[in-house]
Amino acid sequence: MHKLLERQLAGFFNADPPKTEAFERFVQALDTVFQQRESYQQQIERSLEAASHELLEQNERHRRDIAAIQQLEIELRQAEKLRAVGQLAAGVAHEINTPMQFVGDNVHFLKSACGDLLQLGIHLMVLCDQIDAGEDPHAIAAGARKLAEEMDINYLLEELPKAFTRTSEGVARVVEIVTAMKDLGRSDQRAMVLADLNRGLNSTLIVARSEYKHVADLELDLGDVPLIPCHAGELNQVFLNLIVNAAHAVGARHAESGGRGKIRISTRADRDHVVIDVADDGCGIPQEKQARIFEPFFTTKPVGQGTGQGLAIARAIVVDKHKGTMTFESKAGEGTTFRVRIPLRCDDGTHAVAITESGADAAPQYPSFGP
């Protein structure tokens, strides 16, 4: 008999239950019910345990899948950044080669000038010995003047300081380009850090200069904006994509006329956000394509000139990672303005203090380069 039923009968009948055949059948039926109940309970417990184990396994698989997706997103963003930098490699190499040729020419001149000055120094030592020997000083002075004229000493005195200055400027330009490349290519840390968006924009413009310098005049209006918590390297990738796209749009519109367009970049603090505008007077985005502009693998460029990943990744960086917004206004044949808004406050509640603030609830004014 089931132990629970046995205890209940003993308690009800004070350990002296009836001995009739009907009561025995009743007790057997109850015992069967109790046994089945226990069996069902054990089955339910085993099922719950199996289901719980399966849920734990599913959760672990989902955790691994999410981690893999996040890693793929990181690799995709890094690959897109490297692809963009790779496309700019020839232009960056040219930007470095120009000042390096400048430095090389000046170093060659300085080498020749130093050789002349060394010869002059040696000759002056000889003249000193001649003076000590009591030779005619007038003859010695005439010889010195003749040597100075042969070496064109006045030209050397005038050009040597300029050569050193030009060499320093060339080296500084190369350092500037290399530093900009390092800023653009660096990998961000997991945690956000305070960064200067104006510096990031300037670094990106240095790297992308070869893309826009032949097709557009650049207008910069960088306001007094605070340091903001962000992933600076990823935001530089956003800026690079917008600047290169603007250069391509301007180049496409003015290709036939051979004229130059305009690219205008501005930053400003707007209450609890920093606002970055990148505007161009390029070919614009057709109305029927504007709804898909942030879709992965969608591009308005000719086949082979775009992957359709740039703006999709840029928007993910701004919206998903920085909790900001990325919008645009465009009119075919007139130009496009992209607006990026990055909050001053982190997810943990910390924030940077804005240096300047705009008026409350002012309607956004997009710069325009209409014909």
Protein Blocks (a to p, Z undefined) as FASTA:
>chain_A
ZZklmmmmmmmnnopacfbfklmmmmmmmmmmmmmmmmmmmmmmmmmmmmmmmmmmmmmm
mmmmmmmmmmmmmmmmmmmmmmmmmmmmmmmmmmmmmmmmmmmmmmmmmmmmmmmmmmmm
mmmmmmmmmmmnopafklmmmmmmmmmmmnommlmmmmmmmmmmmmmmmmmmmmmmmmmm
mmmmpccdfbdcdddfklmmmmmmmmmmmmmmmmoccdddddddddddddfklmmmmmmm
mmmmmmmmmmmmmmmnopacddddddddehjaccdddddfbebpafklmmmmmgghiafb
dehiaghlmmmmmmmmmmmmnopacdddddehkaccddddddfbdfkopacddfbdcdeh
iacddddddZZ
